Amino acid sequence: MTNELIPIRLSHLLGHSGVGAIVRGANGLVIVQDTRQWTDRSGLCAGKLIPYVERVRAALGIKEQLREPPVAKGLANGQVDGTCVPATRFPSWMRCPSCGALYRWPWRNDQPDHAPRCNHRKCERHPKLEQVTWVLAHPSGYLADVPWYFLVHHGARDPKQCNCKVQDQLRLIERGYEERILRCDACRAETRFCGDERIRFGEGRMQPWTKDDLVPPIEAAEQGDKDLAKVLVINDTRVYLPVAKSALVIPPESRVRKGTVVDRLYRNSGDRSRIDDARTPLAKKGIIRTLATEYRCKPDDIETALGDLARGYPLYGENLTPGQLRESEFKAFLEVLPDQREDEDLVTRNRSGEWRDLGMALDLNTDEQKIVHGVRHLVRVDRLKAVKVFKGFTRLDGKEIVPPDIVGKSDWLPAIELHGEGIFLALNEDRLKSWEQTPAVVSRRNRLLPRFAQSGRDAPNTLTTRFMLLHTLSHLLMRQIESDGGYPAASLIERLYCANAPEPMAGILIHVAVPDIAGSLGGLAELSEPRRFLGILIRALEHSCWCSLDPVCSEHEGQGPGLLNRAACHACALVPEPACEYGNTLLDRGFVKGDTASGLPSFFGMA
């Protein structure tokens, strides 16, 4: 068996190609191993520590350190430079596409780059084997090969078949359209294989993405019908659902000067340990002089930096409240930062004054002036940095999140820094309060509440008309930006700021973010020029008034996943899945365009 280097985007490694996920390589399917095995040759964690994320950790309720996944690259001589994220070939069964013969681990004795072939005596073609595409998944996160031997024999009545011990003469035969027969050639037992069987998940199985972990005993009480393992095809979304959270880096951490003495000491825990481990004041001074030489600065600069670190640099003792993530970001966008530098991690330009002046322009008609007055703040975001954290995964809609190290004892989580730019806008709060209290608006939202309660969604915690207006407007803007600005909607990301109390928020951030320090080229931020953005907003609102599936779409009481959308479909308001925070649900064009017949007011049409 040969090693294969599979290139994976870092963003994918913290998403659908993360720990416990099945990934397709050039030579077959593999499963990504847990983070305990992401180590270098000395056995130490190979991931680079991400600095200046204390606020992110606090806001997301994370105690662990955040580290980037290790990065390696292939060399021309076939060698690998750096530490790879390890993966294991899985499923371990292969099948002959001609005769259906099943083989387990047929690649173990093969030479590098040699594809296993069928050697069944009744197979005339002897073609290359193909990996089976079914697995056995459990709601607790366990994964295993399909127990082919058990499936073909467990319903047998013939004593010979019940006592059959031969496990290497199994065949999965296709008959007609989507009909498969699982057969044991040794005892002639056979059964129909549907690909959705539910069976108990036996303890003692070795987990393919871990090093030595076995499945612990599963209590009988836990082995109810809902907790049975299920056979699924590998590309079924229930096989693997990643759980990742993201947050923006905002002041004061975003304003840190890179390369300063205090920055270098903050990042280098080894140098700080050298100073802390000094046994005498004289020894400490000697180490400081040595570091001053290495840093090309004065010893006094080291002393000053140590004082800053002792006072809690860079937050200096600021109280961080878990869960106050969006509130802090919302305030950061509205704050005018003095003396901004281009190398900061959040560079904004508040264009709200220019936007309000535009509302007084003589060449705007009454409807256009109403649209301008519906937006209170417009901010150009030239530079931003988001931190995406991989917290684990679930299977079969299970409630339990499996952590990246499987056992939940690691002191770090995989994370990446994403750089980009964007546009931020906040709606007129006074008009919004008046609009959301309108009886027709409240009544339309209330008809969706029972389905929202049954869905078990935890975000947003309470479904409000304010949220549905912001979410739908965000989608309409992304679709219009794709048309006017040339950005594919799949590259855009929405971030909603919605709250009624204690401090009201009604903001939308549309941005791009890539794992590259360059971010993007400024095209998206340029769209925030007031008159240009007004054109985008006007056209987005015009498109909200009509859908190619109207009147069916506009009059729908419920459509989409969980019937959680009203007037919103692929032809009018849905965007690619990566762009939406809420899975393309909780959308309704009715809140944006209004409906004169039912007395539903349009937010942007109100005086």
C-alpha positions in Angstrom: 0.0 0.0 0.0 1.4 3.4 -1.0 0.9 6.8 0.7 -1.0 9.5 -1.2 -0.9 13.2 -0.7 -4.4 14.6 -1.1 -4.5 18.4 -1.4 -7.3 19.9 0.8 -8.3 23.5 1.3 -7.9 24.6 4.9 -11.4 25.9 4.9 -12.6 22.4 3.8 -10.5 20.8 6.5 -12.6 22.8 9.0 -15.8 21.8 7.2 -17.0 18.9 5.2 -13.4 17.4 5.0 -12.7 17.6 8.8 -11.9 14.9 11.4 -14.1 11.9 10.9 -15.1 12.9 7.3 -14.7 10.7 4.3 -12.6 12.4 1.6 -12.1 11.3 -2.0 -8.5 11.1 -3.2 -7.1 10.1 -6.6 -6.7 6.4 -5.5 -9.7 6.0 -3.4 -11.7 7.1 -0.3 -10.0 8.0 3.0 -11.1 9.2 6.4 -9.4 12.0 8.2 -7.9 11.0 11.5 -8.4 12.8 14.9 -6.2 15.7 16.0 -4.2 13.7 18.5 -2.4 12.4 15.4 -1.7 15.8 13.9 1.9 15.7 15.2 5.4 16.2 13.9 8.2 13.7 14.1 8.9 14.5 17.8 5.3 13.8 18.7 4.4 17.5 19.4 1.4 19.3 18.0 2.3 20.4 14.5 -0.3 23.2 14.3 0.8 26.8 14.6 -0.7 28.8 17.5 -3.1 31.6 16.5 -2.4 34.7 18.6 -4.7 37.6 19.5 -7.9 35.6 19.7 -8.8 36.0 23.4 -11.9 37.9 22.6 -12.9 35.3 20.0 -12.4 32.5 22.5 -14.4 34.2 25.2 -17.2 35.1 22.8 -17.5 31.6 21.5 -17.1 30.1 25.0 -13.9 28.2 24.1 -11.2 27.5 26.7 -8.9 25.6 24.4 -6.1 27.3 22.4 -6.6 27.8 18.7 -4.1 26.3 16.3 -3.9 26.1 12.5 -3.9 22.6 10.9 -0.4 21.5 9.8 0.5 22.3 6.2 2.7 20.1 4.0 3.5 20.2 0.3 4.7 17.6 -2.1 8.1 17.9 -3.7 9.3 17.0 -7.2 11.0 13.8 -5.9 7.8 12.4 -4.4 8.8 13.4 -0.9 6.7 15.6 1.4 7.9 18.8 3.1 6.2 19.4 6.4 3.6 17.6 8.5 0.5 16.1 6.8 -2.9 15.7 8.3 -3.1 11.9 8.5 -5.9 9.9 6.9 -6.7 6.2 6.6 -8.2 4.4 3.6 -11.9 3.7 4.4 -14.2 1.9 3.8 -12.0 -1.1 3.9 -14.1 -3.2 1.5 -13.8 -3.2 -2.3 -16.2 -4.7 -4.8 -15.8 -6.1 -8.4 -18.0 -4.1 -10.7 -18.4 -7.2 -12.9 -19.2 -10.1 -10.7 -19.9 -8.3 -7.4 -17.3 -10.1 -5.3 -16.4 -8.3 -2.0 -12.8 -8.1 -0.8 -11.6 -6.6 2.5 -8.3 -4.8 2.5 -7.2 -6.1 -0.9 -4.6 -3.3 -1.2 -2.6 -4.5 1.8 -0.1 -6.6 -0.3 -0.2 -4.5 -3.5 2.8 -2.7 -4.8 2.7 1.1 -5.0 0.4 2.5 -7.7 -1.0 -1.0 -8.4 -4.8 -1.1 -8.4 -6.3 -4.4 -6.9 -8.1 -6.5 -9.5 -10.8 -9.2 -9.1 -9.5 -12.7 -8.9 -12.8 -14.5 -8.4 -12.9 -17.8 -10.3 -16.2 -17.0 -12.0 -15.2 -13.6 -13.1 -14.2 -13.4 -16.7 -13.1 -9.8 -17.0 -11.1 -9.5 -13.8 -11.6 -5.7 -13.7 -10.1 -3.2 -11.2 -11.9 -3.3 -7.9 -13.9 -0.3 -6.6 -14.3 0.8 -3.0 -17.8 0.2 -1.7 -19.7 3.5 -1.0 -21.7 2.5 2.1 -20.9 2.8 5.7 -22.5 2.1 9.1 -23.1 5.3 11.1 -24.3 5.7 14.7 -25.9 8.8 16.2 -23.1 8.9 18.9 -20.6 9.6 16.1 -19.3 6.1 15.6 -18.5 4.8 12.1 -17.7 1.4 10.7 -17.7 -0.8 7.7 -21.0 -2.3 6.7 -21.2 -5.7 8.4 -21.7 -7.6 5.1 -21.3 -11.1 6.7 -23.8 -10.3 9.4 -26.4 -8.9 7.0 -26.4 -11.9 4.7 -26.6 -14.5 7.5 -28.6 -13.0 10.3 -32.0 -13.9 8.8 -31.0 -17.3 7.6 -33.0 -20.4 8.8 -31.0 -23.2 7.3 -28.6 -24.5 10.0 -25.8 -24.7 7.5 -26.2 -21.0 6.7 -26.6 -20.1 10.3 -23.3 -21.8 11.2 -21.4 -20.6 8.2 -18.0 -19.2 9.2 -16.7 -18.3 5.7 -16.3 -14.5 5.4 -14.3 -14.2 2.1 -16.9 -15.5 -0.4 -19.4 -12.6 -0.3 -20.9 -11.0 -3.4 -23.0 -7.9 -3.8 -24.9 -8.5 -7.1 -26.8 -5.8 -8.9 -30.1 -6.9 -10.6 -32.0 -4.4 -12.6 -32.4 -0.8 -11.5 -31.3 -0.2 -7.9 -31.9 -3.8 -6.9 -28.9 -5.4 -5.1 -28.6 -9.0 -3.7 -26.1 -9.8 -1.0 -25.0 -13.5 -1.3 -22.6 -15.9 0.4 -21.2 -18.3 -2.2 -20.1 -20.7 0.6 -23.5 -21.5 2.0 -25.8 -19.9 -0.6 -27.4 -17.6 1.9 -28.7 -14.4 0.3 -30.7 -11.3 1.1 -31.8 -8.1 -0.5 -29.5 -5.1 0.3 -31.4 -1.8 0.3 -28.6 0.5 1.5 -30.7 1.9 4.4 -30.7 -1.0 6.9 -30.9 -0.2 10.6 -28.9 -2.5 13.0 -27.3 -2.4 16.4 -23.8 -1.1 16.5 -21.7 -3.7 18.2 -19.1 -2.7 20.8 -15.5 -3.4 20.4 -15.2 -2.1 16.9 -12.0 -0.1 16.1 -12.8 3.4 14.9 -11.2 4.1 11.5 -10.3 7.7 12.3 -8.7 7.1 15.7 -5.4 5.4 16.7 -6.4 2.8 19.3 -10.0 3.7 20.4 -12.6 1.0 20.5 -16.4 1.6 20.7 -17.3 1.5 24.4 -20.2 -0.7 25.6 -23.6 0.9 24.6 -26.2 0.5 27.3 -29.3 -1.4 26.3 -31.4 1.6 27.3 -29.5 3.6 24.7 -30.1 0.9 22.0 -33.7 2.0 21.2 -35.0 2.3 17.7 -33.8 5.9 17.5 -30.3 5.0 18.5 -29.8 2.1 16.1 -26.9 2.5 13.6 -27.9 3.0 10.0 -26.3 2.0 6.7 -25.9 5.1 4.5 -24.2 6.0 1.3 -21.1 8.0 2.0 -22.3 11.2 0.3 -25.5 11.3 2.5 -25.4 14.5 4.5 -26.3 12.5 7.6 -23.0 10.7 7.6 -21.1 13.8 8.6 -22.2 17.2 9.7 -19.3 19.5 10.8 -19.8 22.0 13.7 -17.8 25.2 13.2 -18.1 28.6 14.7 -16.6 31.9 13.5 -16.0 35.4 14.8 -14.4 38.5 13.6 -11.2 40.0 15.2 -12.1 43.5 16.4 -10.3 46.2 18.5 -8.2 46.2 20.5 -6.8 42.9 19.2 -7.3 43.9 15.5 -5.2 47.0 16.1 -2.0 45.2 17.4 1.2 46.4 15.7 2.9 43.3 14.2 6.6 43.1 14.7 6.9 45.2 17.8 8.8 44.0 20.9 5.7 43.4 22.9 4.2 41.6 19.9 7.2 39.3 19.5 7.2 38.5 23.2 3.5 37.8 23.2 3.9 35.3 20.4 7.0 33.6 21.7 6.1 31.8 24.9 9.6 30.2 24.9 11.3 33.6 25.4 8.9 34.5 28.1 9.6 31.2 29.9 13.3 31.9 29.7 12.8 35.1 31.6 10.3 33.6 34.1 12.6 30.7 34.8 15.5 32.9 35.8 16.5 32.1 39.4 18.0 35.4 40.3 17.5 39.1 39.3 21.0 39.1 37.9 20.3 36.1 35.7 17.0 37.7 34.6 18.9 40.8 33.5 21.3 38.7 31.5 18.5 37.0 29.7 16.9 40.3 28.9 20.1 41.7 27.5 20.4 38.5 25.3 16.9 38.9 24.0 17.5 42.6 23.4 20.3 41.6 21.1 18.2 39.0 19.3 15.3 41.5 18.9 17.6 44.3 17.9 16.3 46.6 20.6 17.2 48.1 24.0 16.9 46.1 27.3 14.5 48.9 28.4 12.2 48.0 25.5 12.1 44.4 26.7 11.3 45.6 30.3 8.5 47.8 28.9 7.0 45.0 26.9 7.1 42.7 30.0 5.2 45.4 31.9 2.5 45.5 29.1 2.2 41.8 29.2 1.8 41.8 33.0 -1.0 44.3 32.7 -2.9 42.0 30.3 -1.8 43.1 26.8 -3.6 43.4 24.4 -6.9 43.6 26.2 -5.5 45.0 29.5 -8.0 43.3 31.7 -11.1 44.1 29.7 -14.0 42.0 30.9 -15.1 39.5 28.2 -18.6 38.1 28.4 -19.4 34.8 26.7 -22.1 35.2 24.1 -21.6 38.9 23.5 -20.1 38.2 20.1 -22.4 40.0 17.7 -23.0 43.0 20.0 -19.3 43.7 20.1 -18.8 43.4 16.4 -21.8 45.6 15.7 -20.4 48.4 17.8 -17.0 48.0 16.2 -18.4 48.6 12.7 -20.2 51.8 13.9 -17.1 53.1 15.8 -15.0 55.6 13.9 -11.4 54.4 14.6 -8.8 57.1 14.7 -5.4 56.8 12.9 -6.2 53.5 11.2 -3.3 51.7 9.6 -3.5 49.5 6.5 -2.0 46.6 8.3 -4.7 46.3 11.0 -7.0 43.4 11.0 -10.1 45.6 10.8 -10.0 48.7 8.6 -13.3 50.5 8.1 -14.5 53.7 6.6 -17.8 55.0 7.8 -19.7 56.5 4.9 -23.0 57.1 6.8 -22.6 60.9 6.4 -22.2 60.7 2.6 -25.2 58.3 2.5 -27.4 60.7 4.4 -26.4 63.6 2.2 -27.4 61.4 -0.8 -30.9 61.2 0.6 -31.2 65.0 0.2 -30.1 65.0 -3.5 -32.5 66.7 -5.8 -32.2 64.1 -8.5 -33.8 61.4 -6.3 -37.5 60.7 -6.4 -39.7 60.2 -3.3 -39.4 56.4 -3.4 -35.6 56.5 -3.7 -35.4 59.0 -0.8 -37.5 56.6 1.3 -35.0 53.8 0.5 -32.0 56.0 1.6 -33.7 56.9 4.8 -34.4 53.3 5.6 -30.6 52.7 6.0 -29.0 54.6 9.0 -25.4 53.5 8.6 -23.3 52.4 5.6 -19.7 51.3 6.3 -17.0 50.3 3.8 -14.9 47.4 5.2 -11.5 47.5 3.5 -10.0 44.8 5.6 -11.3 42.2 8.1 -10.1 39.0 9.7 -12.4 36.2 10.8 -11.4 33.2 12.8 -13.2 29.9 12.0 -13.0 27.3 14.7 -13.8 23.6 14.2 -15.6 22.3 17.3 -16.4 18.8 16.1 -19.0 16.9 14.1 -22.3 14.9 14.5 -23.8 12.0 12.6 -27.4 11.0 11.9 -28.7 14.3 13.4 -27.2 13.2 16.8 -27.3 15.8 19.6 -23.8 14.9 20.9 -20.9 16.8 19.2 -17.8 14.6 18.8 -14.7 16.8 19.5 -11.8 16.9 17.1 -9.6 14.7 19.3 -12.6 12.3 19.9 -11.9 12.0 23.6 -12.4 15.7 24.5 -9.1 16.0 26.4 -7.1 18.1 24.0 -6.0 21.7 25.0 -6.5 23.0 21.5 -9.0 23.2 18.6 -8.3 23.5 14.9 -8.9 27.0 13.5 -8.0 29.1 10.6 -7.7 32.9 9.9 -9.7 34.2 7.0 -9.0 37.6 5.5 -11.3 39.7 3.3 -13.4 42.8 2.9 -17.0 43.7 2.8 -19.9 46.1 3.1 -21.8 46.8 6.4 -25.2 48.5 6.7 -27.6 49.1 9.6 -31.3 49.9 9.1 -33.1 52.9 10.5 -34.1 51.7 14.0 -37.0 54.1 14.5 -38.6 53.1 11.2 -37.9 49.4 12.0 -39.6 49.6 15.4 -42.7 51.1 13.8 -42.8 48.5 11.0 -42.3 45.4 13.1 -45.3 46.4 15.4 -47.7 46.5 12.4 -50.5 43.9 13.0 -50.2 42.5 9.5 -46.4 42.0 9.9 -46.8 40.3 13.3 -49.6 38.1 11.9 -47.5 36.9 9.0 -44.6 36.0 11.3 -46.9 34.2 13.7 -48.1 31.7 11.0 -44.5 30.5 10.8 -43.8 30.2 14.5 -45.3 26.6 15.1 -43.0 25.1 12.4 -40.0 27.1 13.7 -40.7 25.7 17.3 -40.9 22.1 15.9 -37.7 22.5 14.0 -35.6 22.7 17.2 -33.5 25.5 15.7 -31.2 27.3 18.2 -30.3 30.3 16.0 -31.8 32.7 16.0 -33.2 31.9 19.5 -36.4 33.7 18.9 -37.8 34.2 15.4 -38.7 37.8 14.9 -40.0 39.9 12.0 -36.8 42.0 12.3 -34.6 38.9 11.7 -36.7 37.7 8.7 -36.5 41.2 7.1 -32.7 41.3 7.6 -32.1 37.8 6.4 -34.2 38.2 3.3 -32.7 41.6 2.5 -29.2 40.1 2.9 -30.0 37.3 0.3 -31.4 39.8 -2.1 -28.3 42.0 -1.8 -26.0 39.0 -2.3 -27.8 38.0 -5.5 -27.7 41.6 -6.8 -24.0 42.0 -5.9 -23.3 38.8 -7.9 -25.1 40.4 -10.9 -23.6 43.9 -10.6 -20.2 43.4 -9.0 -19.2 40.1 -10.6 -18.7 38.2 -7.3 -20.1 34.7 -7.4 -22.6 34.4 -4.7 -20.9 31.2 -3.4 -17.8 33.4 -2.4 -19.9 35.8 -0.4 -20.7 35.4 3.3 -23.5 37.0 5.3 -23.3 37.9 8.9 -26.5 39.2 10.6 -26.7 41.5 13.6 -30.2 41.2 15.0 -31.6 42.0 18.5 -34.5 43.8 20.0 -33.1 44.1 23.5 -31.2 45.1 25.6 -29.6 47.1 22.9 -31.3 46.9 19.5 -29.4 45.8 16.5 -30.4 45.6 12.8 -27.2 45.2 10.7 -26.0 43.2 7.8 -22.4 42.4 6.9 -21.7 40.9 3.4 -18.1 40.0 3.0 -15.6 37.7 1.4 -13.1 35.7 3.4 -10.2 33.5 2.2 -7.3 31.9 4.1 -4.8 34.2 2.5 -3.3 37.4 4.0 -4.0 39.3 0.8 -7.8 38.8 1.3 -9.2 40.2 -1.9 -8.6 43.1 -4.3 -11.0 45.7 -3.0 -13.8 45.2 -5.5 -16.5 44.4 -2.9 -15.6 47.2 -0.6 -15.7 49.6 -3.6 -19.4 48.8 -4.0 -20.1 50.7 -0.8 -19.7 54.0 -2.6 -23.1 55.6 -1.6 -24.6 56.2 -5.1 -23.4 52.9 -6.4 -24.7 51.0 -3.4 -28.1 52.8 -3.7 -28.3 51.4 -7.3 -27.6 47.9 -6.0 -30.2 48.3 -3.2 -32.9 49.7 -5.5 -32.5 46.8 -8.0 -32.5 44.3 -5.2 -35.8 45.7 -3.9 -37.2 45.7 -7.4 -36.3 42.0 -7.8 -38.0 41.2 -4.5 -41.3 42.3 -6.1 -41.4 39.5 -8.7 -40.4 35.9 -8.9 -40.7 33.7 -12.0 -42.7 31.3 -9.9 -45.2 33.9 -8.8 -48.0 33.9 -7.8 -47.3 30.5 -6.3 -44.1 31.6 -4.5 -45.6 34.8 -3.1 -48.6 33.0 -1.8 -46.8 30.0 -0.3 -47.5 29.2 3.4 -44.4 27.2 3.7 -41.6 25.8 1.5 -38.0 24.7 1.7 -36.3 22.7 4.5 -38.8 22.2 7.3 -41.3 24.5 5.4 -39.5 27.4 7.1 -39.6 29.8 4.2 -42.6 31.8 3.0 -42.1 33.7 -0.3 -38.6 32.5 -1.0 -37.4 30.0 -3.6 -34.4 29.3 -5.8 -35.8 31.7 -8.4 -35.8 34.7 -6.2 -34.2 34.6 -2.7 -32.1 31.5 -2.1 -28.3 31.6 -2.3 -25.5 28.9 -2.4 -25.3 27.1 0.9 -21.9 28.4 1.9 -23.1 32.0 1.7 -26.0 31.6 4.2 -25.7 31.3 8.0 -29.1 29.6 8.4 -29.3 26.9 5.7 -31.4 29.0 3.3 -34.4 29.0 5.7 -36.4 31.7 7.6 -36.8 33.8 4.4 -39.8 35.8 3.2 -39.9 38.4 0.4 -43.2 39.5 1.7 -41.5 41.5 4.5 -39.4 43.3 1.9 -41.8 44.0 -0.9 -45.0 44.2 1.2 -48.5 43.3 0.0 -51.1 46.0 -0.6 -54.0 43.5 -0.8 -53.4 42.1 2.7 -52.3 45.4 4.2 -48.7 44.2 4.7 -46.4 47.2 4.5 -43.0 47.3 2.8 -40.2 48.4 5.2 -38.6 50.6 2.6 -42.0 52.0 1.5 -42.8 53.5 4.9 -42.4 57.2 5.5 
